[in-house]
Amino acid sequence: FMMIMLISIQADIDLTGTTIDPKHELLTEVVGRYRLAARQFRDNQLILPFDIQFSIQDIIKIDSSINEYHFRAMIQLDYQFDLLHWNSNDTHNRYYDIDEIILTKTILQSLWLPDIHLFDNDTVSFDIEHESAKVHRNGLVQWIRRGLFTATSPIDLTYYPFDRQYLHINMYNQEQKLKLQYQEHNISKINTHLPRSFNLWKILFNDIEKPSTENLTLIYQKNN
């Protein structure tokens, strides 16, 4: 009787041990598909459409004596790989109730991500404090970097606080085999949170002036 009981317990342990968490299983599958999709885009030199958001979250310091701005901001890129979607209509599907998958820091280090860099490294620096990415059930990837920006730009306080300051931030895609193109038909807004009532910030990308309340068109592609 004791022998039968022990065998029964062992069988239960083995059965439990082989159970795989659907979310972990989907993560493994999605990562494999992601690598395949990125490889196809690079090998065929396809254009990857994306949306970008640049949000100033906190203005830390403005030093007019050395013409420096210090602020925290977030850069978010949204792009889509059709290979990454999973079925959400079939209730018998193991993943039907999973809406999104978070890519861990370890996984991010092993995957291709849009390599967006600041063009003027001598006047603008970006100290990344947090990086994350997640994949939605429709294949949409949201890649976010948050951190501290330090920018050098002329500051004229002659008409303070009724002045308007201009800050040039140019970005480019460093990836040589994969082109990134901003989607002109689904344009994100440059969102800024200003702790002051007057208009201190106006963002300029690629020398195309757009107020923060309007849409902005950007095209990032291979540099010759």
TORMARVEX-650139 format. One record per residue: x, y, z of N, C-alpha, C, O, CB in turn; residue in three letters. Coordinates in steps of 0.05 Angstrom, whole numbers, plus 32768, in hexadecimal, padded with zeros to 4 digits. Glycine has a CB too. Example, Ala and Ser with C-alpha at 12.3 -4.5 7.8 and 13.67 -1.06 7.14 Angstrom:
% residues 2
81087F8E809C80F67FA6809C81087FBE809C811D7FBE80A980E27FA780B5ALA81017FD3808E81117FEB808F81028001809D810C801780A1811A7FF48072SER
% end
This chain:
% residues 224
80117FE88000800080008000801180198000800C802C7FF17FED80008019PHE802780198010803880308011804780347FF7804B804B7FEF804D802D8028MET804E801F7FEA805C80217FD1804A802E7FBC8053803F7FAC806680057FC7MET803280267FBB801E80317FA8801A804F7FAD8018805F7F9B800380227FA9ILE801A80567FC7801580727FCE802D80837FC6802880997FBB801180747FEDMET8045807A7FC9805D80897FC2805E808C7FA3806580A27F9A8076807B7FCBLEU805780787F958057807A7F788043808E7F6E8048809E7F5C8050805E7F6BILE802C808F7F7C801780A27F75802080BF7F7A801B80D07F697FFD809C7F85SER802D80C37F90803880DE7F96804D80E77F82804D80FD7F79804380DF7FB3ILE805F80D47F7B807480DA7F68806980E17F4D807380F37F3F808780C27F65GLN805380D37F45804780D97F2B803B80F57F2B803C81037F17803180C47F25ALA802F80FD7F41802381177F438039812D7F41803481427F358013811A7F5DASP804F81287F4E8065813C7F4D8070813F7F31807481557F27807C81337F60ILE807381287F23807E81297F08806A81387EF6807281487EE48082810D7EFDASP805081337EFA803C81407EE9803C815E7EED803A816E7EDA802081347EEFLEU803F81667F07803F81837F0D805881907F02805781A77EF9803D81877F2BTHR806F81827F048088818D7EFB808981927EDE809881A47ED5809E817A7F02GLY807981847ECE807A81887EB18066819D7EA7806581A37E8F8074816E7EA3THR805781A97EBA804481BE7EB2805381D77EAA806481E17EB9803081C47EC9THR804D81E27E93805B81FA7E89804782127E8A803182107E81806581F67E6CILE805182277E95804182407E97803C824A7E7A804F824F7E6C804F82557EA8ASP8022824E7E72801C82577E57802A82717E50803282757E397FFE825A7E54PRO802C82837E638039829D7E5E805682997E57806182A67E45803582B07E76LYS806482887E66808082837E61808382747E468096827A7E37808C82727E78HIS807182627E41807282547E27806E82677E10807C82657DFC805D823D7E27GLU805B82797E138056828D7DFE806E82A07DFA807582A77DE4803C829D7E04LEU807A82A87E11809182B97E0F80A882AC7DFF80B482B97DEE809C82BF7E2CLEU80AD82937E0480C182847DF580BB82847DD780CC82887DC680C582687DFFTHR80A1827F7DD18098827D7DB5809A82997DA880A3829B7D91807C82737DB4GLU809282AE7DB6809282C97DAA80AF82D27DA580B482DF7D91808482DC7DBDVAL80C182CC7DB880DD82D47DB480E982C77D9B80F782D37D8C80EE82CC7DCDVAL80E282AD7D9780EB829F7D7F80E082AC7D6580EE82B07D5280E382827D80GLY80C782B37D6680BA82C07D4F80C682DC7D4A80CA82E57D34809C82C27D53ARG80CC82EA7D6080D783057D5E80F283047D5080F783147D3E80DB83117D7ATYR810382F17D57811D82EF7D4A811A82E97D2D812882F47D1C812E82D87D58ARG810782D87D26810282D17D0A80F882E97CFA810182EF7CE480ED82BA7D08LEU80E582F87D0680DA83107CF980F083257CF480F283317CDF80C3831C7D09ALA8100832A7D098116833E7D07812A83367CF2813483477CE3812383427D22ALA8130831C7CF0814383127CDC813883167CC08147831D7CAE814982F47CE1ARG811E83107CBC811283147CA2811383317C99811983377C8280F5830A7CA2GLN810E83437CAC810F83607CA5812B83687C9E812F83787C8B810483717CBCPHE813F835F7CAD815A83677CA78164835B7C8D817083687C7D816C835F7CBEARG815F83417C89816983337C71815E833F7C58816B83417C44816383157C73ASP814483467C59813783517C41813783707C40812C837C7C2E811A83477C41ASN8145837C7C54814783997C56812B83A67C53812883B97C43815A83A37C40GLN8118839C7C6280FD83A77C6180FC83C07C73810D83C57C8480E983927C6ALEU80E783CF7C6F80E283E77C7F80CE83E07C9680B983D47C9180D783FF7C6EILE80D683E67CAE80C583E07CC580B783FA7CCE80C4840C7CD980D683D47CDDLEU809D83FD7CCA808E84157CD3808D84167CF1808B84017CFE807284167CC7PRO808E842D7CFD808C84307D1A8081844A7D228081845E7D1380A8842C7D27PHE8076844B7D3A806E84647D478082846B7D5C808E845A7D69805084627D52ASP808584857D618097848E7D76808984A27D88807A84B37D7F80B184997D6BILE808F84A07DA2808584B47DB5809D84BD7DC580AD84AD7DCF806F84A97DC7GLN80A084D77DC880B584E37DD980A884F47DEE809D85097DE880CA84F47DC7PHE80A884EB7E07809984F87E1C80AC85037E3180BC84F47E3D808584E57E29SER80AC851D7E3580BB85297E4B80AB85267E64809485307E6680C285477E45ILE80B685187E7880A785127E9080AD85257EA7809C852A7EB880AD84F57E99GLN80C5852F7EA880CD85407EBE80E485527EB680F985487EAD80D485307ED7ASP80E2856C7EB880F8857E7EB4810685827ECE80FB858D7EE180EE859A7EA9ILE811F85797ECF812E85787EE9813C85927EEE813B859D7F04814185617EE9ILE814A859C7ED9815A85B47EDD815F85C27EC2816385B57EAE817585AD7EEALYS815F85DC7EC2816785EC7EAB817C86007EB5817786117EC5814E85FB7E9EILE819485FD7EAA81AB860D7EB381B386207E9C81C186187E8981C385FB7EBBASP81AA86397E9E81B0864C7E8981CD86557E8881D7865F7E74819F86657E8CSER81DC86507E9E81F886597E9F820986477E8C821E86517E82820386577EBBSER8201862E7E898210861C7E7781FE86117E60820685FF7E52821C86057E87ILE81E6861D7E5D81D486157E4881CD85F77E4881CF85E97E3481DF861C7E2DASN81C685ED7E6081C085D07E6281A485CB7E6C819A85D97E7E81D485C37E75GLU819785B77E60817D85AD7E69818085917E74818F85817E69816885AD7E51TYR8173858C7E8A817385717E96815685697E9A814785777EA7818385707EB1HIS814E85537E8D8132854B7E908130852C7E8C814185207E7F812085597E7BPHE811C85217E98811685057E94810185027E7E80EE85117E7D810C84F87EAFARG810584EE7E6D80F384EA7E5780F184CD7E50810184BC7E5980FD84FA7E3EALA80DE84C77E3F80D984AB7E3680D884AB7E1880CB84BC7E0C80BF84A07E43MET80E584977E0C80E384927DEF80D584777DEC80DE84637DF680FF84927DE1ILE80BE84777DDE80AF845F7DD980AC845A7DBB80A4846C7DAC809384607DE6GLN80B484427DB280B0843A7D97809C84237D96809D84107DA580CB84317D8ALEU808884267D84807584117D7F807884077D62807784167D4F8057841B7D84ASP807B83ED7D5F807E83E17D45807183C57D46806D83BA7D5B809B83E07D3BTYR806C83BA7D2F805C83A17D2E806A838C7D1C807283917D06804083A67D24GLN806B83737D278073835C7D18805B83497D17805283407D2C808D834D7D25PHE805183447CFF803983337CFD803D83177D07802B83097D10803083327CE0ASP8056830E7D06805D82F27D10805882EF7D2E805782D87D37807982EC7D09LEU805683057D3C805583037D59803883007D65803682FB7D7D8061831B7D65LEU802483037D54800983027D60800182E67D68800B82D27D5D7FF4830E7D4BHIS7FEE82E47D7B7FE482CA7D837FC582CC7D857FBA82E17D897FF082C17D9ETRP7FB982B57D817F9B82B37D7F7F8E82BA7D9A7F9582B07DAF7F9382977D76ASN7F7B82CD7D987F6C82D57DB07F4F82CD7DB07F4082D17DC37F6F82F27DB5SER7F4682C17D9A7F2982BB7D977F23829E7D9F7F0C82987DA77F2182BF7D7AASN7F36828D7D9D7F3282707DA37F37826C7DC17F4D826D7DCB7F45825E7D92ASP7F2182667DD07F2482627DED7F3282487DF47F3B82457E0A7F0882627DFATHR7F3682367DE07F44821E7DE57F6282227DE17F7282107DE77F3A82087DD2HIS7F6A82397DD67F86823F7DD37F9282457DEE7F8682537DFF7F8A82577DC0ASN7FAA823B7DF37FB7823F7E0D7FBD825C7E137FBF82647E2B7FD282307E0EARG7FBE826D7DFF7FC682897E037FAF829D7E017FB382B57E007FDB82907DF0TYR7F9682937DFF7F7F82A47DF97F7C82BB7E0D7F7282D07E067F6682947DF7TYR7F8382B77E267F7E82CB7E3B7F9782DB7E417F9882EA7E547F7482BE7E54ASP7FAC82D97E307FC582E87E347FC483007E217FC482FC7E087FDE82D67E2FILE7FC583177E2B7FC3832F7E1A7FDE833A7E127FE183457DFC7FB583457E29ASP7FF383367E22800D83417E1C802383307E29801E83237E3D800F835E7E24GLU803B83327E1E805283247E28806883397E2E806E834A7E1D805D830F7E15ILE807383397E468088834B7E4E80A3833F7E4780A883287E4F808683537E6CILE80B3834D7E3880CE83447E3280E1834C7E4880E483647E4E80D8834F7E16LEU80ED83397E5680FE833F7E6D8118834C7E64811E834C7E4C810483257E7CTHR812683577E77813F83657E71815383527E648161835A7E51814B83707E8BLYS815583397E6D816783257E61816083207E448172831E7E338167830B7E71THR8146831D7E3F813D83187E23814383307E11814B832D7DFB811F83127E22ILE813E83497E1C814383617E0C816083627E038166836C7DED813C837A7E1DLEU817383597E14818F835A7E0D819683477DF681AB834B7DEA81A083537E25GLN818583347DF1818B83207DDC817A83257DC2817E83167DAF818683057DE6SER816983397DC28157833E7DAB815F83577D9D816B83697DA8813A83407DB4LEU815983587D83815C83717D74814683847D7C812F837D7D7E815B836C7D55TRP814E839D7D82813B83B27D88814383CA7D77815B83CD7D70813B83B97DA7LEU813083DB7D70813783F37D60814D84037D6D814B840B7D84811E84057D5DPRO816384077D5E817B84137D69817A84317D638189843B7D52819484067D5DASP816A843F7D728167845C7D6E817B846A7D7F817C84667D98814A84657D74ILE818B847C7D7381A0848A7D82819C84A87D7E818F84B27D6C81BC84827D78HIS81A784B77D9181A884D47D8F81BE84DC7D7C81D584D27D7E81AB84E27DABLEU81B884ED7D6981CC84F57D5581E185077D6081F985047D5981BE85027D3DPHE81DA851A7D7181ED852D7D7C81F685247D9781ED852F7DAB81E1854A7D7DASP820885117D98821185077DB28221851B7DC2822385197DDA822284EE7DADASN822C852F7DB5823B85437DC3822A85587DD0823385667DE3824F85517DB0ASP8211855A7DC881FF856E7DD481E785627DE381DA85707DF381F485817DBETHR81E185497DDD81CB853B7DEB81D485207DF481DF85107DE581B285397DD8VAL81CF851A7E0D81D584FF7E1881BD84F37E2581AB85017E2E81ED85007E2DSER81BB84D97E2481A484CA7E2F81AE84B47E4081B984A07E37819284BF7E18PHE81A984B67E5A81B184A27E6E819884907E73818684987E8181BC84AE7E88ASP819884787E67818184667E6A817F845B7E868192844F7E908183844F7E55ILE816884607E92816384567EAD8151843E7EAE8151842E7EC18157846C7EBEGLU8140843B7E99812E84247E988128841D7E7B8124842F7E6A8113842A7EA7HIS812784037E75812183FA7E5A810E83E27E5C811283D07E6C813A83F37E4AGLU80F983E27E4C80E683CC7E4C80D983C97E3180DA83DB7E2080D083D17E62SER80CE83B27E2C80BF83AD7E1380AA83977E1880AE83867E2980D383A47DFCALA809483997E0A807F83857E0C807383807DF1807383927DE0806A838D7E21LYS806883687DED805B83607DD4803E835B7DDA8037834C7DEC806983467DC8VAL802C83687DCA800F83647DCD8006834E7DBB801483457DA88000837F7DC6HIS7FEE83447DC07FE3832D7DB27FE183317D947FE0831E7D847FC883257DBDARG7FE0834A7D8B7FDE83507D6E7FF983537D617FFA835A7D497FCD83697D69ASN800E834E7D70802983507D648036836B7D68804C83707D5E8028834A7D48GLY8028837E7D76803383997D7A804983987D908044838D7DA6801D83AC7D82LEU806083A37D8A807683A47D9D807883C17DA7807983D47D988091839B7D91VAL807983C47DC2807D83DF7DCE809883DF7DDD809B83D07DF0806683E67DE1GLN80AA83EF7DD380C583F07DDE80C9840C7DEB80C684207DDD80DA83EB7DC8TRP80D1840C7E0480D284257E1380ED84287E2080F884167E2C80BC84267E28ILE80F884407E1E811084487E2D810A84617E3D810084757E328129844C7E1AARG811084617E57810D84797E67812884807E738139846F7E7880F884747E7EARG812D849A7E76814684A27E81814A84C07E83813784CF7E7F815C84967E72GLY816284C77E89816A84E37E8D817784EF7E75818B84E47E6B817C84E67EA6LEU816C85047E6A817885137E548187852B7E5E817D85397E708162851C7E40PHE819E852F7E5381AD85487E5881B385547E3C81C085487E2C81C885437E68THR81A9856C7E3881AB85797E1E81B885957E2181B185A47E338190857B7E10ALA81C9859B7E0E81D685B57E0D81CA85C57DF681CB85BD7DDF81F485B37E0ATHR81BD85DC7DFC81B085EC7DE881AE86097DF281AA860D7E0A819485E17DE0SER81B1861D7DE181AF86387DEA8196863E7DF9818086367DF181B2864B7DD2PRO8198864C7E0F818186547E20818086727E228193867F7E2C818386467E3CILE816B867E7E198167869B7E1A815086A27E2C8139869C7E26816386A77DFDASP815786AD7E43814286B47E57813B86D17E58813186DC7E6C814C86AB7E73LEU814086DF7E41813B86FC7E40811E87027E46811887157E54814287067E24THR810C86F17E3B80EF86F77E3E80E286E37E5280C986DF7E5180E186F57E23TYR80F286D67E6380E786C37E7680D286D17E8880D786E87E8F80FE86B77E88TYR80BB86C67E8F80B386AA7E8880A286A87E6F809486947E6B80A4869E7E9FPRO80A486BB7E5D809386BB7E4580A486B37E2C809D86BA7E16808686D67E40PHE80B986A47E3180CB869D7E1C80C386827E0F80B086757E1880E7869B7E26ASP80D1867B7DFB80CD86617DEE80E986567DE780F886627DD780BB86647DD4ARG80EF863F7DF3810986337DEE8107861D7DD980F386107DD7811586287E09GLN811D86197DCB811E86047DB6813485F07DBD814A85F87DC4812286117D9ATYR812D85D77DBB814085C27DC0814185AE7DA9812C85A37DA2813985B37DDBLEU815885AB7D9D815B85997D868163857D7D908177857A7D9D817085A47D72HIS815385697D898159854D7D8F8156853D7D76814085387D6D814785427DA6ILE816D85357D6A816D85267D51817285087D58818585027D67818185317D3DASN816384F67D4C816784DA7D50816B84CC7D35816284D67D20814F84CD7D5FMET817884B57D36817C84A67D1D817D84887D24818184807D3B819684AF7D0FTYR817984797D0F8179845B7D12819584517D0A819F84567CF48164844E7CFFASN81A284447D1D81BD843A7D1981BE841F7D0A81D384177D0081CC84387D33GLN81A884127D0981A683F87CFB81AB83FC7CDE819E840B7CD0818B83EA7D00GLU81BF83ED7CD381C783F17CB781B783E07CA481B683E67C8C81E483EB7CB4GLN81AB83CB7CAD819D83B87C9B817F83B87C9E817183AA7C9081A7839C7C9FLYS817583C87CB0815883C97CB4814F83E77CB6815983F67CC7815083BA7CCELEU813D83EE7CA58134840A7CA4811B840D7CB6810983FC7CB7812D84137C87LYS811A84237CC48103842A7CD480F684427CC8810384567CC3810C842F7CF2LEU80DC84417CC480CE84587CB880B784607CCA80A6844F7CD180C584527C9CGLN80B584797CD0809F84837CE0808584827CD0808584897CB880A484A07CE9TYR807084787CDD805684757CCF804884907CCD8041849D7CE1804484617CDEGLN8045849A7CB4803984B47CB0801A84B37CB3800E84C87CB7804084BE7C95GLU800E849C7CB27FF1849A7CB37FE784947CD07FCF84937CD57FE784847CA0HIS7FFA84907CE27FF2848A7CFE800684987D108016848C7D1E7FF1846B7D03ASN800584B27D0F801A84C37D1B801584C77D397FFF84CF7D41801C84DD7D0DILE802984C17D49802784C67D66802E84E37D6C803A84F17D5B803A84B37D75SER802584EC7D82802B85077D8A804385077D9D804984F47DAB801385147D98LYS8052851D7D9B806785227DAF805A852C7DC8805085427DC9807D85367DA4ILE805A851B7DDC804C85227DF58060852E7E09807585227E0E803E85097E01ASN805A85447E14806C85507E28805C85587E41804585617E3F807A85697E1DTHR806885547E58805C855C7E71806C85747E7B808385717E82805B85457E86HIS8060858C7E7B806E85A47E83806585AD7E9E804E85B27EA3806985BA7E6ELEU807885AF7EB1807185B77ECC806D85D57ECE806885DF7EE4808785AE7EDFPRO807085E47EB8806C86017EB9805686097EA5805085FB7E93808686107EB3ARG804A86217EAA803486297E9A803C86347E7F802D86327E6C8024863E7EA9SER8054863F7E7D805D864B7E64806986357E52807186207E5B807186627E68PHE806B863B7E39807586287E25809386287E25809F86397E168069862E7E09ASN809F86177E3480BC86167E3580C986047E2080DF86097E1680C5860C7E51LEU80BA85EF7E1880C585DB7E0680B885DB7DEB809F85DD7DE980C385C07E13TRP80C885D97DD780BE85D27DBD80D285BF7DB180EA85C57DAF80BA85EC7DAALYS80C985A77DA980DB85927DA180E085947D8380CD85987D7380D085777DA8ILE80F885927D7B80FF85937D5E810D85787D57812185727D63811185AB7D57LEU810185697D44810E85517D3B811685557D1D8105855E7D0D80FB85387D3EPHE812F854F7D17813885517CFB8132856C7CEE812C856E7CD7812B853A7CEBASN813385817CFF8130859C7CF5811485A17CEA811085B57CDB814485A37CE0ASP810085907CF180E485957CE980D5859E7D0280D1858E7D1480D7857B7CDCILE80CD85B77D0280C185C27D1A80A485BA7D1C809485BE7D0A80C485E17D1AGLU809D85AF7D33808185A87D39807B85AE7D56808985A47D68807B858A7D32LYS806785BF7D5C806085C37D78805885A97D86805085967D78804985D87D7APRO805A85A87DA08055858F7DAE803885877DAD803285707DB3805D85927DCBSER802685987DA4800A85917DA3800285877D877FEB857F7D837FF885A97DAATHR801585867D75800F857D7D5A801C85627D54802D85587D64801785917D45GLU801585567D3D8021853D7D35803D85427D2A804385587D208010852F7D21ASN804D852D7D2B8069852F7D22806F85187D0F806985017D16807C85307D39LEU807B851D7CF9808285087CE680A085047CE680B085187CE38079850F7CC9THR80A984EC7CEB80C584E67CEB80CB84CE7CD980BA84BC7CD680CF84DF7D08LEU80E284CF7CCC80EA84B77CBC810784B17CC5811984C17CC180E884BD7C9DILE810A84997CD0812584907CD7812C84797CC4811D84667CC1812684867CF5TYR8142847B7CB7814B84667CA6816984657CA5817784747CB2813F84697C8AGLN817384527C968190844D7C94819F84667C8D819884747C79819684377C81LYS81B5846C7C9C81C684837C9581DA847A7C8081E784657C8481D3848E7CAEASN81DE84897C6B81F284837C57820D848E7C608221848A7C5281EA848F7C3CASN
% end
